[in-house]
Amino acid sequence: MPRKSFVIASAAVAALAAASLGLAHAADVEPKIDDPVSLRMNLMKDAGAAVGIMAAIAKGEAEFEPRAVKGALLTLNAVALGFPAQFPQGATSETSEAAPAIWDDAAGFQETAAKFIADTQQAKSMPMTNADEMKAALGLVAQNCKACHENYRVKKN
């Protein structure tokens, strides 16, 4: 492997590892095909890792690597596509951070999820040749994370 490719690959792996450390609590939930709570918690872990890669690049903590960014955006889009289906009525648990507003305001939640899908679709097709372009894509998708967390996630201390 040429030196530059090794450095780029190492930076991407380091960014993913750093992002994953902050999400260790979600990794404690074994995904089960018949348990939407475990599936959505693992989806959120994957989304957090993807955003973590892009955030590390945006902060200058990792070198811009177009393949790592493209992978992160594809992950976010896949999460967006599968996420809304993981909230059937009453699908909650002690470990879930899903707020009752998800079911009380089902139309609002579905609208928020549809925007996440549309924005990740757009972001994954944006040009990705430098960190500034990546920051624009990150800003587009991150606004969805914030909106959903503020309105449809239980606030924990």
Disulfide bonds with the S-S distance in Angstrom:
none
